[in-house]
Amino acid sequence: MTTQEVASRYNELAQQEQWFEIQDELFSADVRSIDPPTSPYFGYAEGKAAVRRKGEEFVSRIEAAHGASTGDPIISGNHFAVARSVDITVRPHGRIQINQIMLYEVRNGEIISEQFFY
């Protein structure tokens, strides 16, 4: 798949909040997931299984979802970016709002990295 095709499929799944399906279908085996070094919520993970655990661990701490939205992808070369906003209650932080830019790199039809800016 091209970057455009990956981004289009990503967008289809993201609009349905199908984040683990995105990982299963579009992530490479050696994907990297990078959050800001000072993030109190997430860290760094490398490899599809580790990235999955990172997501599952965070989701297990969500007590309530108050709202979420994901913008359409903006594509440039082998990257695409999306804006994402979430309003959730999560242990031990309480209710938080995160407004972020999510940057993805595509190689050989798969997402090889995701990086979050918030």
C-alpha positions as CSV (number, residue, x, y, z in Angstrom):
1,M,0.0,0.0,0.0
2,T,1.0,3.6,-0.6
3,T,1.2,6.1,2.2
4,Q,-2.1,7.5,0.9
5,E,-3.7,4.1,1.1
6,V,-2.4,3.4,4.6
7,A,-3.6,6.8,5.7
8,S,-7.0,6.3,4.2
9,R,-7.5,2.9,5.8
10,Y,-6.1,4.3,9.1
11,N,-8.7,7.1,8.9
12,E,-11.6,4.6,8.3
13,L,-10.7,2.7,11.4
14,A,-9.8,5.8,13.5
15,Q,-13.3,7.3,12.8
16,Q,-14.7,4.1,14.4
17,E,-12.3,4.2,17.3
18,Q,-10.8,0.9,16.2
19,W,-7.3,1.5,17.5
20,F,-6.3,-2.1,18.1
21,E,-7.5,-3.0,14.6
22,I,-5.2,-0.2,13.3
23,Q,-2.3,-1.9,15.1
24,D,-3.2,-5.4,13.9
25,E,-3.7,-4.4,10.3
26,L,-1.3,-1.5,9.6
27,F,1.7,-1.7,12.0
28,S,4.9,-3.3,11.1
29,A,6.4,-6.0,13.4
30,D,9.1,-3.6,14.5
31,V,7.0,-0.4,14.9
32,R,8.1,2.3,17.4
33,S,5.7,4.3,19.5
34,I,7.1,7.5,20.9
35,D,5.5,9.9,23.4
36,P,7.0,13.1,24.8
37,P,9.7,12.2,27.3
38,T,7.9,14.1,30.0
39,S,4.5,12.5,29.4
40,P,2.8,11.3,32.6
41,Y,0.6,9.0,30.6
42,F,2.7,7.0,28.1
43,G,6.2,6.1,27.3
44,Y,8.2,4.5,24.6
45,A,7.6,1.1,23.1
46,E,9.2,-0.8,20.3
47,G,7.8,-3.9,18.5
48,K,4.2,-4.7,17.7
49,A,3.6,-6.7,20.9
50,A,5.1,-4.0,23.2
51,V,3.1,-1.2,21.4
52,R,0.0,-3.3,21.9
53,R,0.7,-3.8,25.6
54,K,1.3,-0.1,26.0
55,G,-2.1,0.6,24.6
56,E,-3.9,-2.1,26.5
57,E,-2.4,-1.0,29.8
58,F,-3.6,2.6,29.2
59,V,-7.1,1.5,28.1
60,S,-7.4,-0.7,31.2
61,R,-7.1,2.5,33.3
62,I,-9.8,4.5,31.5
63,E,-12.8,4.9,33.8
64,A,-15.0,7.0,31.6
65,A,-14.8,8.5,28.0
66,H,-16.4,11.9,27.7
67,G,-15.5,12.6,24.1
68,A,-13.0,12.0,21.3
69,S,-12.3,13.1,17.8
70,T,-9.7,12.4,15.1
71,G,-9.1,14.7,12.2
72,D,-8.5,13.7,8.6
73,P,-4.9,12.7,7.7
74,I,-2.5,15.2,6.1
75,I,0.0,13.3,3.9
76,S,3.5,14.4,3.0
77,G,5.9,11.9,1.4
78,N,6.0,8.7,3.5
79,H,4.5,10.4,6.6
80,F,1.0,11.4,7.6
81,A,-0.3,13.4,10.5
82,V,-3.7,13.6,12.3
83,A,-5.0,15.8,15.0
84,R,-6.7,14.0,17.9
85,S,-8.6,15.2,21.0
86,V,-9.7,13.1,23.9
87,D,-11.6,13.9,27.1
88,I,-11.3,10.9,29.4
89,T,-11.2,10.0,33.1
90,V,-8.2,7.8,33.7
91,R,-6.6,6.3,36.9
92,P,-4.7,7.8,38.6
93,H,-4.9,11.2,36.8
94,G,-8.6,11.9,37.0
95,R,-10.3,13.7,34.1
96,I,-7.8,14.8,31.4
97,Q,-8.1,16.4,28.0
98,I,-5.3,15.7,25.5
99,N,-5.0,17.6,22.3
100,Q,-2.3,16.1,20.1
101,I,-0.8,15.7,16.7
102,M,0.0,12.1,15.9
103,L,2.7,11.6,13.2
104,Y,3.1,8.3,11.4
105,E,5.8,7.1,9.1
106,V,5.1,4.5,6.5
107,R,7.5,2.1,4.8
108,N,6.7,-0.8,2.5
109,G,3.0,-0.4,3.1
110,E,3.2,-0.5,6.9
111,I,3.4,2.0,9.7
112,I,6.9,1.8,11.1
113,S,6.6,4.6,13.7
114,E,4.0,6.7,15.5
115,Q,5.0,9.8,17.5
116,F,2.7,11.9,19.6
117,F,3.0,15.6,20.3
118,Y,1.0,17.0,23.2
